Every structure is written in structure tokens, then in C-alpha cells.
Amino acid sequence: MTELSFTYIFTTIFYGVLGFGMFLLSLWVMERLTPFSIEKKITEENNIALGIIVGAVVISLGLIYASVVS
């Protein structure tokens, strides 16, 4: 088994933070592009359909960013 070097640890942390930042930016853009508040619709109005759509978007963004970063 090879030893983990500082370079591997640093690149893993760097790409993890980069992917998380891109993910948060995408959610922020999605919130800004809709004419209504996604958070309000899901939490206060209990819009299950919108929650499912946002969940699907989150999963797809995670898969896309995971493949881009790796």
C-alpha cells in the first residue's frame, strides 16, 4: 500500500470544496431564475411536486459535478 502524499490530500480537498461551491452557486442561480421563492413554496405551501423536482435537480447536479471534478 502506498503512502498518501500531501499532494493527493490537497487535491482531494480542493476539488471537494470546488464542487461544493459550484453546487451552491447552481442552487442560488436556480432560486434567482424562478419567479417565486422555492424555499417558501416547499416549506410553507408544502408543494411536494416542486420538492421532487428540486431533489432531482440536486441529484443530477451532483452527478454532473462529480464527473467533472474527477
Buried (B, 14 or more C-beta within 10 A) or exposed (E): EEEEEEEEEEEEEEBEEEBEEBBEEBBEEBEEEEEEEBEEBBEEEEBEEBBEEBEEBBEEBEEBBEEEBE
